[in-house]
Amino acid sequence: MAFAAKGSKGESFLAVVVGGGTAFGLVVVTSRAWKACQVDVAGSVPNGLTLLFLGVPIALIVNLVLFTVVFRYAGKAFLFSLIAAAIAIAIADLALFSWQGTPAASPGTCPGNVPPWWPEWIPT
């Protein structure tokens, strides 16, 4: 597929769409978890501003770089490269959520700051 050839504008577009979309999803899930567990991470600064100015850039950079690296070096097949990049981003976002989405330093109402709606089969 010429559109998403390695190093093309199509690859950059896919990186922004997939990486940006999953970064936004990560920030939404983190925000919901913080609200459900009444976690106050930044003291006087609202959680929304913390996520906007700290969470979004970190998640976006991690996802864009990871997508680009995995997509380029996963192989020549477009679909395999796309699936490998999506799996790598999912694992990285789960790690980011486990690290900052359930902060141990900021006590909340939920045990371990893991919200009750979080599936137990997904580790945090």
C-alpha positions in Angstrom: 0.0 0.0 0.0 1.7 3.2 -1.2 -0.4 5.4 1.1 1.3 4.1 4.2 4.7 3.3 2.9 7.5 3.4 5.5 8.6 7.0 6.0 5.8 8.5 3.9 3.2 11.2 4.8 0.6 8.4 5.1 2.7 6.8 7.8 2.8 10.2 9.6 -0.9 10.6 9.2 -1.5 7.1 10.7 0.8 7.8 13.6 -1.1 11.0 14.4 -4.6 9.3 14.1 -3.7 6.1 16.0 -1.3 7.7 18.5 -3.4 10.8 19.0 -6.6 8.8 19.4 -5.2 6.4 21.9 -3.5 9.3 23.8 -6.9 11.0 24.1 -8.5 7.7 25.2 -5.8 7.3 27.9 -6.5 10.8 29.2 -10.2 10.2 29.3 -9.9 6.9 31.2 -7.4 8.4 33.6 -9.8 11.3 34.2 -12.7 9.0 34.8 -10.6 6.9 37.2 -9.5 9.9 39.2 -13.1 11.2 39.4 -14.5 7.8 40.5 -11.9 7.4 43.2 -11.8 11.1 44.2 -8.1 11.4 43.6 -6.5 14.8 44.0 -3.1 14.6 42.3 -1.9 18.2 42.1 -3.2 19.8 45.3 -4.4 23.3 44.3 -4.2 22.7 40.5 -7.4 21.0 39.2 -6.9 17.5 37.8 -8.2 18.6 34.4 -5.3 21.1 34.0 -2.8 18.5 35.1 -4.1 16.1 32.5 -4.2 18.7 29.8 -0.7 20.1 30.3 1.1 17.1 31.5 -0.9 13.9 30.6 -1.8 14.7 27.0 1.8 15.7 25.9 3.4 12.7 27.6 0.8 10.3 26.2 1.0 11.8 22.7 4.8 11.8 22.5 5.0 8.2 23.8 2.3 7.0 21.3 3.7 8.8 18.3 7.3 7.7 18.8 6.2 4.1 19.6 3.9 3.9 16.6 6.5 5.2 14.2 9.3 2.9 15.5 7.1 -0.3 15.6 5.4 0.4 12.3 8.6 1.0 10.5 10.5 -2.0 11.8 7.7 -4.6 12.3 8.0 -5.9 8.8 6.9 -5.2 5.2 3.2 -6.3 5.5 1.1 -3.2 6.2 -1.6 -5.0 8.3 1.0 -6.8 10.4 2.9 -3.5 11.1 -0.4 -1.7 11.9 -1.5 -4.5 14.4 2.0 -4.7 16.0 2.0 -0.9 16.5 -1.5 -0.9 17.9 -0.6 -3.7 20.4 2.6 -1.9 21.4 0.6 1.3 22.0 -2.0 -0.6 24.1 0.7 -2.0 26.3 2.5 1.3 26.7 -0.8 3.1 27.5 -1.7 0.4 30.1 1.8 1.0 31.7 1.2 4.8 31.7 -2.3 4.3 33.3 -0.8 1.9 35.9 1.9 4.4 36.7 -0.1 7.7 36.8 -3.7 6.7 36.4 -3.7 4.9 39.8 -1.2 7.1 41.8 -0.2 5.5 45.1 1.0 8.9 46.5 -2.4 10.5 46.1 -4.9 8.6 48.3 -8.4 8.2 47.0 -11.6 6.4 48.1 -10.9 3.3 46.0 -8.5 0.5 47.1 -5.2 1.2 45.3 -6.9 4.0 43.4 -8.3 1.4 41.0 -11.9 2.4 40.1 -14.6 -0.2 40.7 -15.5 -0.3 37.0 -11.9 -1.3 36.0 -11.9 -5.0 34.8 -10.1 -7.2 37.2 -8.5 -9.2 34.5 -6.5 -6.2 33.3 -3.6 -5.6 35.6 -2.8 -2.1 37.0 
